Amino acid sequence: MNRPLNLKPGYFYNELLTAMTGKVIGEGTLYGVYDAYIVHPPKADQSESYIKAHE
């Protein structure tokens, strides 16, 4: 953007598109890799050494 969009919190998508008109100076594409590995928080009774070993 070449200027601020001046949108108020809670704006709608169509308001964003309208505010962007004439202000876009470039665009790009972001690629990423998704990993489904889930880290569960430790249980309250697990010792600190167990937690450090599994970080």
Secondary structure, 3 states (H helix, E strand, C coil): CCCCCCCCCCCCHHHHHHHHCCCCCCCCCCCCCCCCCCCCCCCCCCCHHHHHHCC
